[in-house]
Amino acid sequence: MGRRLRELRVSRELSLKEVSAGTGLSTSFLSMIETGRHELTVGRLVMLLDFFNVDLGDVIPAREKEQPVVLRLEDRERIESPDGRVRTEPLAAGHYGEMATAALRFDAGAELPVASLPAGPRFVLLLSGELKIDFADETSVALREGDSVCFEASRRHRCVNTGDGEDHAITFKNEPKGRWEG
């Protein structure tokens, strides 16, 4: 932001002394702002915005947009459950910020017990099959093809394929960066 404020001042052919006179801020303080050696308070930032007659968006550096991440099917990591009946494949490089995504495949009758996860939402979309999610408080949710559910991930739960064939699901959950679990 300091660099952008300097660009505004220079483009208008103003000296630090002239900006100081117009804002009441010292020239040494303005110099430290422009060189990134000091932070601005909101009040002082508003003074500078008013002086230059610009909006906040004119001085805040534009965030670089991340490039799309493509993860090819053949490049996906495959995480097998201990009995090999459930496979988890992290999607889109696994994480985007704090959101983890994965494709799940359950063999007929397979179950995946999940200890409580970090607090936040967990979303499951069942693409095919029949899936039951049992919670530690003895409640459960039964999903059929196309159904979805969102619940608090910190609730201890297990997922069970209650159908005769494979289940395929997509899941999203809040999780700090790192290896996918559950």
PyMOL commands that set and color helices and strands:
alter all, ss='L'
color gray80, all
select helices_A, chain A and resi 2-11+16-23+27-34+42-52+56-58+73-75
alter helices_A, ss='H'
color red, helices_A
select strands_A, chain A and resi 79-80+86-96+99-106+111-114+121-128+130-135+140-144+148-152+157-161+167-174
alter strands_A, ss='S'
color yellow, strands_A
deselect
rebuild
show_as cartoon
